[in-house]
Every structure is written in structure tokens, then in C-alpha cells.
């Protein structure tokens, strides 16, 4: 039985009945509905948040309900960025050698140049806004790229390998650059800029220590990636690294999402065979906390602002520019032996966006470099490209037979 003091404390912390029931049911049922409709679950989670937030006002900003959901969403955001770091396939990058890395890096620079030009035409309010939008839309989503390539049997082809390496570089490069730029904006270019190199220095030190220990005592680290462990030491170690780096980021005055992202990348670099551990981490993260983050984004969606003159137009312009700056430069892949159709397909896939861009757009609003209208454009960009990008790619790039995929070159896709 809960005593009176505990009951009062629970009533001050927990939300009212309706929101917590709706969030729980939504996190469970929305992926099932999305599967029926052949839509990414994130799209329905955003729409669900929009319904219970701005449309029906079941959850209103500033209330205890909103604060409780916001706390869960913050944890979901950190787990989202941590798992984004997990997605970086260092084995693939090492196996591919310098050629695909140079191609992917060059293509990423082309995305940045095209974005800088494109957002100059949009008439940004400031240089900082133009820089942020350029970095934001130059990101890619492995969550769209890899499943689409697998579904068409193109993971092992030259087109597939170049697209995946480019997506890895674009995802890591954009996320890191955005957070570094955020520190620059917040500090005004002062000494606090040293906080990011210091965080990277600490990461390198931790990496060297863990790598050396894992080299000398491999049997002790096997438990972290074991298929079955009653104490779940792999999950404990992952979350410990996540919270340590988030804590270091807070101590140094750096945005915590960078610490979370670096923690995931560090773990993926040291422990290469982490598919089982990644699946278990993704299980509870994408099973509840990350969906709550997306629902919370929908709750805070500036629906009323889209009706204001010019806001919807700017949001649609952002979507158009974000697609063009990927598809146009991707045609340069024809210089690396791909056909025009293959190059166009790669660009369409790289234009697809999922969850990370929403987190980064929210960061831009916190920095003051994006207004809520442009954030709404970024959210709409995810909704549009997450649906259309894989469908368009399948139309442009028909499915290959297994023999054709092997003949296309490159190693088999392990992730």
C-alpha cells in the first residue's frame, strides 16, 4: 500500500490519467497501424502528437502532463542520438578503403555547397540561419538508405556501397558540425569553443583506454556483446557510457546530444560485433522512449503558424531545396562509373530523412537560429521524404537478383 506522502509525491510528478494512457496505447498501436499503411512509424507518431496536442488540447504546453511527457521525450532524444552513433559502420569504412571515402566525402561537400547556395535564395534572416539550414539538410538517414537498398537487392552493388558510405559520412558530419556550430553560436566565438575539442580529446583518451583493455582482456568484454546475459551487462555498459558522455557535455557546456552521439560512435568503434546488443538497445528505445520523443514533437508542432502568410511557403521551399541539393550533386556519381539512373536513385535515397533531423531542428530552435515555422518545415520534410524517397527509389532502381547484386561489386551488407 502506498502511504500518504508517497501518494502526494506521485500526484505531483505523474501526469493525469488520459495523457499517460494515450501515450502508452499510442506507442504500442501506432507501429501496427503504420505497418498496415506501409508508412514509417515516425510519421504516425508525429500526427498522433499533433492530434492530442494542438488539435484536441488533451496535452497543453506548460502543464504537468506536458512536463512529464517532455522528460520522457528528453531521454528518448538521447537514446535516439546514441543509436545514431551506433549506426556508423566502422568496419565498412575500413573495408572500403580510400576510394569510396573520398567519393562520399566529396559528395557531402557538394551537398553543403548546394545547400549554401539554395538557402541563400530562400532569403534567410541571418548568416547563422543559413549555415544551420545548410548543415541540417545535408544530413542523411541510414534508416532509409540501408532498408531500401536491401529491399531492392542493391546493398552489395557499387551503387549501394557508395550510397551507404556517403550516408554514413553525411550523418556523422552534419550532426557533429551542427553541435559544434551550436557551441559557436551560444559562446559567441569565445573560449567556450575549446569545450568541443576538449570533449573529443576526452573521447580519444577513453577510446584508447577501452581499446587497450579490450585487447588484453578480450574474454572479459565478450560478455558485453553476448547473445544471452541475465545481468544485461552490455546494455548497462552502453547506458553507462551514454550518461557519462552526456554528463561530460553538460559539465563542459556542450549540447548533450553531441555527447550521446559520440558515446554511441565510440561503442560502435571499439566493439564491432554489436548487432545483438544494438537490437536489444533498440528494442526498449524504439519500443517506447523514442516514440514518446516524436509524439512530443507533434504535441509542440506550431500548427497555428503554418496558417500565417509566408510561413507555409518557406516550409515548402525548405523541402524543395533539401531534396534538390541531394539529387543534383548525386549525379556526379556518374563520374565514378554509375549510370545516370543509378546516380539519380542514390540521390533520391540520400534525400530521405528520418528521426535525427527532427532532433537537430529542435536544437536549432533552442539556439534561436530557426523559427518555429522552419522547424515545422523540417518536420514536414521528414514526413514527405520518409514516405516518397523509398517508393521513388524502388521505381528508379528495380530489384536485382542475388547474382546481379554480387556481380555489381562490393562486399555483402552486414548491417
C-alpha positions in Angstrom: 0.0 0.0 0.0 1.3 3.5 -0.9 1.4 5.8 2.2 0.0 9.3 2.1 3.3 11.1 1.5 4.2 8.8 -1.4 0.8 9.3 -2.9 1.1 13.0 -2.8 4.6 12.9 -4.3 3.3 10.6 -7.1 0.4 13.0 -7.8 2.9 15.9 -8.1 5.1 14.0 -10.6 2.9 11.8 -12.6 0.6 13.2 -15.3 -3.2 12.9 -15.3 -4.8 9.7 -16.4 -5.8 10.5 -20.0 -2.4 11.6 -21.4 -0.4 8.7 -19.9 -2.9 6.1 -21.1 -3.0 7.7 -24.6 0.8 7.8 -24.8 1.1 4.2 -23.7 -1.5 3.0 -26.2 -0.1 5.2 -28.9 3.5 3.8 -28.5 2.1 0.3 -28.9 -0.5 0.6 -31.6 0.9 3.2 -34.0 3.6 0.9 -35.5 1.0 -1.7 -36.1 -1.2 0.8 -38.0 1.9 2.2 -39.8 2.8 -1.3 -41.0 -0.7 -1.7 -42.4 -0.4 1.6 -44.2 3.2 1.0 -45.3 4.3 4.2 -43.6 7.2 4.8 -41.3 6.0 4.7 -37.7 7.6 8.1 -37.0 5.0 9.8 -39.4 2.1 8.5 -37.4 3.7 9.3 -34.1 4.1 12.9 -35.2 0.5 13.0 -36.4 -0.7 11.4 -33.1 1.1 14.1 -31.1 -0.4 16.7 -33.3 -3.9 15.4 -32.6 -3.6 15.1 -28.8 -1.7 18.4 -28.6 -2.6 21.4 -30.9 -5.8 19.9 -32.3 -7.6 18.5 -29.3 -5.5 20.1 -26.5 -5.5 16.9 -24.4 -1.9 17.8 -23.5 -1.4 21.6 -23.2 2.0 23.3 -23.0 3.2 24.3 -19.5 1.1 21.7 -17.7 2.3 18.9 -15.5 1.3 16.5 -18.2 3.5 18.2 -20.8 6.4 18.4 -18.4 6.2 14.7 -17.6 6.0 13.7 -21.3 8.8 16.2 -22.0 11.1 14.4 -19.5 10.4 11.0 -21.2 11.0 12.6 -24.6 14.3 14.0 -23.5 15.5 10.6 -22.6 14.2 9.3 -25.9 16.2 12.0 -27.7 19.4 11.0 -26.0 18.8 7.3 -26.9 18.0 8.3 -30.5 21.3 10.1 -30.9 23.1 7.3 -29.1 21.7 4.7 -31.5 22.5 7.1 -34.4 26.2 6.8 -33.3 25.7 3.0 -33.2 24.7 3.0 -36.9 28.2 4.1 -38.0 29.7 1.0 -39.5 33.5 1.5 -39.0 34.2 -2.0 -40.4 32.6 -1.0 -43.7 34.5 2.3 -43.8 37.8 0.4 -43.2 37.0 -2.4 -45.7 36.0 0.0 -48.5 39.4 1.8 -48.5 40.2 5.3 -49.5 38.2 5.4 -52.8 34.6 5.3 -51.5 35.6 7.5 -48.5 36.9 10.2 -50.9 33.8 9.9 -53.1 31.5 10.1 -50.1 33.3 13.0 -48.5 33.4 14.9 -51.8 29.7 14.3 -52.3 29.0 15.6 -48.8 31.0 18.8 -49.6 28.8 19.1 -52.7 25.7 18.8 -50.6 27.0 21.6 -48.4 27.9 23.9 -51.3 24.5 23.3 -53.0 22.7 23.9 -49.7 24.6 27.2 -49.0 23.6 28.4 -52.5 20.0 27.2 -52.2 19.3 28.7 -48.8 20.8 32.0 -50.0 17.9 32.1 -52.4 15.4 31.5 -49.6 16.4 34.8 -48.0 17.5 33.6 -44.5 17.1 36.0 -41.6 20.8 35.7 -40.7 24.1 34.0 -41.7 23.7 31.7 -38.7 20.3 30.5 -40.0 21.7 29.9 -43.5 24.6 27.9 -42.1 22.3 25.9 -39.8 19.9 25.0 -42.6 22.7 24.0 -44.9 24.1 21.6 -42.3 20.7 20.3 -41.3 19.6 19.4 -44.8 23.0 17.9 -45.8 22.4 15.1 -43.3 21.3 11.6 -44.5 19.4 8.8 -42.9 20.8 5.3 -42.8 17.4 4.2 -41.5 16.1 4.9 -45.0 19.2 4.1 -47.1 20.0 0.6 -45.9 16.5 -0.9 -45.8 15.7 0.4 -49.3 19.0 -1.0 -50.8 18.3 -4.3 -49.1 14.8 -4.5 -50.4 16.0 -4.0 -54.0 19.0 -6.3 -53.6 21.4 -3.5 -54.2 23.3 -3.4 -50.9 26.4 -5.2 -52.4 26.5 -3.3 -55.7 28.8 -0.3 -56.4 25.7 1.9 -56.2 24.8 0.5 -52.8 28.2 0.7 -51.3 28.9 4.3 -52.5 25.4 5.4 -51.2 25.9 3.8 -47.8 29.4 5.3 -47.3 28.1 8.7 -48.3 25.2 8.4 -45.9 27.5 7.5 -43.0 29.7 10.5 -43.7 26.8 12.8 -44.1 25.0 11.7 -41.0 28.1 11.9 -38.8 29.5 15.1 -40.4 26.2 17.0 -40.2 25.4 16.0 -36.6 28.9 16.8 -35.4 29.1 20.1 -37.3 25.7 21.3 -36.1 26.5 20.8 -32.4 29.9 22.4 -32.9 28.2 25.3 -34.6 25.7 25.4 -31.7 28.6 25.9 -29.3 29.9 28.7 -31.5 26.6 30.5 -31.6 26.0 30.1 -27.8 29.5 31.2 -26.9 29.8 34.0 -29.5 33.2 32.5 -30.6 34.8 32.8 -27.1 36.9 30.4 -25.1 33.9 28.1 -24.7 34.7 26.8 -28.2 37.5 24.9 -26.6 34.9 22.7 -24.9 34.2 20.7 -28.1 37.9 19.8 -28.8 38.2 19.0 -25.1 35.2 16.6 -25.3 36.8 15.0 -28.4 40.1 14.7 -26.5 38.4 13.0 -23.6 36.7 10.7 -26.1 40.0 9.8 -27.7 41.5 9.1 -24.2 38.6 6.9 -23.2 38.8 5.2 -26.6 42.5 4.4 -26.2 42.0 3.0 -22.6 39.0 0.8 -23.5 40.6 -0.4 -26.7 43.8 -1.4 -24.8 41.9 -3.2 -22.1 39.7 -5.0 -24.6 42.8 -6.1 -26.5 44.5 -7.5 -23.4 41.4 -9.0 -21.8 39.0 -9.9 -24.6 37.2 -12.6 -22.6 36.0 -10.0 -20.1 34.5 -7.9 -22.8 32.8 -10.8 -24.6 30.0 -10.6 -22.1 29.1 -7.2 -23.3 28.1 -8.5 -26.7 26.9 -11.9 -25.6 23.6 -13.1 -27.0 22.3 -14.1 -23.6 23.3 -12.5 -20.3 20.9 -12.4 -17.3 22.6 -9.2 -15.9 22.5 -7.5 -19.3 26.0 -6.1 -18.9 26.1 -4.9 -22.5 23.1 -2.7 -22.0 24.4 -1.5 -18.7 27.8 -0.6 -20.2 26.2 1.2 -23.1 23.9 3.3 -20.9 26.8 4.0 -18.5 28.9 5.3 -21.4 25.9 7.3 -22.7 25.2 9.0 -19.4 29.0 9.6 -18.7 29.3 11.5 -22.0 26.1 13.3 -21.6 27.3 14.4 -18.1 30.7 15.5 -19.5 28.9 17.5 -22.2 26.8 19.3 -19.6 29.8 20.0 -17.4 31.7 21.5 -20.5 28.6 23.5 -21.6 28.2 21.4 -24.8 24.9 20.3 -26.1 24.2 16.8 -24.6 23.1 15.3 -27.9 26.7 15.5 -29.1 27.8 13.6 -26.0 25.1 10.9 -26.7 26.1 10.7 -30.4 29.8 10.4 -29.6 29.1 7.7 -26.9 27.3 5.6 -29.5 30.0 6.1 -32.1 32.7 5.2 -29.5 31.0 2.0 -28.5 30.5 1.0 -32.2 34.2 1.7 -32.9 35.5 -0.5 -30.0 33.0 -3.3 -30.3 32.5 -4.3 -33.9 30.1 -7.3 -33.5 27.3 -5.4 -31.7 24.3 -6.4 -33.8 22.7 -8.4 -31.0 23.3 -5.7 -28.4 22.1 -3.0 -30.8 18.9 -5.0 -31.3 18.3 -5.2 -27.6 19.0 -1.5 -27.1 16.8 -0.6 -30.0 14.1 -2.8 -28.5 13.3 -0.7 -25.5 14.4 2.6 -27.0 12.3 2.4 -30.2 9.7 0.4 -28.3 8.8 3.4 -26.0 11.2 6.2 -25.3 11.9 7.3 -28.9 8.3 7.2 -29.9 7.4 9.4 -27.0 10.0 11.9 -28.3 8.3 12.0 -31.7 4.8 12.2 -30.1 6.1 15.1 -28.0 7.4 16.9 -31.2 3.9 16.5 -32.6 2.5 18.0 -29.4 4.7 21.0 -29.8 4.1 21.4 -33.5 3.4 25.0 -34.4 0.2 24.2 -36.3 -1.2 27.7 -36.0 1.9 29.3 -37.5 1.5 27.4 -40.8 -1.6 29.4 -41.5 0.3 32.7 -41.3 1.3 34.4 -44.6 4.6 33.2 -45.9 5.3 30.5 -43.2 3.9 27.6 -45.2 5.6 28.9 -48.3 9.0 28.9 -46.6 8.4 25.5 -45.2 7.6 24.1 -48.6 10.7 25.9 -50.1 12.8 24.3 -47.4 11.5 20.9 -48.5 12.2 21.6 -52.2 15.7 22.9 -51.5 16.6 19.9 -49.3 15.6 17.5 -52.0 17.4 19.3 -54.9 20.7 19.7 -53.0 20.9 15.9 -52.7 19.6 14.8 -56.1 21.6 17.3 -58.1 25.1 16.6 -56.7 24.4 12.8 -56.6 24.5 12.9 -60.4 28.3 13.4 -60.0 28.4 9.7 -59.1 28.2 9.1 -62.9 31.9 10.1 -62.9 32.6 7.0 -60.6 31.1 4.5 -63.1 27.4 4.6 -62.1 24.7 5.1 -64.7 22.6 8.3 -64.6 19.7 6.3 -63.4 21.8 4.7 -60.6 23.2 8.1 -59.6 19.7 9.6 -59.6 18.5 6.7 -57.4 21.3 7.3 -54.9 20.4 11.0 -54.7 16.7 10.2 -54.0 17.7 7.8 -51.2 20.1 10.3 -49.7 17.4 12.9 -49.7 15.2 10.8 -47.4 15.1 11.9 -43.8 14.0 10.3 -40.6 14.3 10.9 -36.9 17.7 12.6 -36.4 16.8 15.7 -38.4 13.8 16.4 -36.1 16.1 16.3 -33.1 18.6 18.6 -34.8 15.8 21.0 -35.9 14.6 21.3 -32.3 18.1 22.1 -31.3 18.1 24.9 -33.9 15.0 26.4 -32.3 16.7 26.3 -28.9 19.7 28.1 -30.3 17.5 30.8 -31.8 18.7 30.2 -35.4 15.5 28.6 -36.5 12.0 29.9 -36.0 9.1 27.5 -35.4 7.9 27.8 -39.0 11.2 26.5 -40.3 11.2 23.8 -37.7 7.7 22.8 -39.0 9.3 22.7 -42.5 11.9 20.3 -41.2 9.3 18.1 -39.7 7.2 18.1 -42.9 10.4 17.3 -44.8 10.7 14.1 -42.7 7.0 13.2 -43.4 7.3 13.8 -47.1 10.7 12.2 -47.8 10.3 9.2 -45.4 7.3 8.1 -47.5 8.3 9.2 -51.0 12.1 8.5 -51.0 12.0 4.7 -50.7 9.0 4.5 -53.1 10.7 6.6 -55.7 13.9 4.7 -55.4 12.2 1.4 -56.0 10.7 2.9 -59.2 14.0 4.2 -60.4 16.0 1.2 -59.3 14.2 -2.1 -59.9 15.0 -5.1 -57.7 18.1 -7.0 -58.7 18.5 -10.8 -58.5 21.1 -12.0 -56.0 23.5 -13.0 -58.8 23.2 -9.5 -60.3 23.9 -7.9 -56.9 27.1 -9.9 -56.4 28.2 -9.0 -59.9 27.7 -5.4 -59.2 30.7 -5.4 -56.9 31.3 -4.6 -53.3 31.0 -6.7 -50.2 27.9 -8.0 -48.7 25.9 -5.7 -46.4 26.4 -6.8 -42.9 24.1 -4.3 -41.2 
